[in-house]
Amino acid sequence: MTGPHRDNRSPHRPPLEVGDVQLEPAEITELLDRFLTDARRRKIDEVLEQRTYHVVSVLDGIYDRGNVSAVIRSAEALGYQSMHVIESQDHFKEANRVTQGTDKWLDIERYPTPEPCIETLRRRGYRIVATELEASTPIADVSFEQPTALVFGNEKDGVSKQIREAADERMVLPMVGFAQSYNISVSAALAFQHVFERRRAELGQQGDLTEREYDILRALYTLRSVDKPERLVRGLRNRDLDNPE
């Protein structure tokens, strides 16, 4: 991916807010890195090496909170950093029993209707591929060379009319049994795994963060890996101000 969209995929715009303080990502990492164990630093770097914004997922009006949470867990496990949820915040509450805390490592953006989600995806340069059962292209024939948003519809009606009309392509997952459809969380997991394996075969790995994206996520993961980061940042900054070199 080239051009202005390449560094426009992340929803985060530095400086980042830490409590009532605004800091650049490098400042956050420098202040708090000392509070991480060596094992945690290695794990963060290993995860970041396999993160991508090239393919993002969109959940369009999913009813079941358990399904939403299961999709979040699958996306995080396979390195997909960004998720868009079209649903009112009243209905979207992650079930921690299912996500096992994985939601805190992802960028989850929420929308009350499809239109602002579509607008965001277009502004960031994504083509929209909707999962559907009829009149669709098999996933094996879908190209993921361009930045792609994979949309999964709700359990009853599938993707919304707005998404269907905006979609650049409609995709179907293979089925050879009597079942007419997969559970939404299974559909997402199968699609994520397919794209993951294809990217590894074609590119050698899943991850493709820009330096800017890497630095931002490194700072955010560091914040989320320490206890009471706001208090730590405030204390360290006050100490530096009281004891300038």
Secondary structure, DSSP 8 states (H G I E B T S, - for coil): --STTTT-S-S--SSEEETTEEE-HHHHHHHHGGGS-HHHHHHHHHHHHT-BSSEEEEEES---HHHHHHHHHHHHHTTB-EEEEES-TTT----HHHHTTGGGGSEEEEESSHHHHHHHHHHTT-EEEEE-SSS-EEGGG---SS-EEEEEEBTTTBS-HHHHHH-SEEEE----SS-S---HHHHHHHHHHHHHHHHHHHHSSS----HHHHHHHHHHHHHTTSSSHHHHHHHHHHHHHHS--
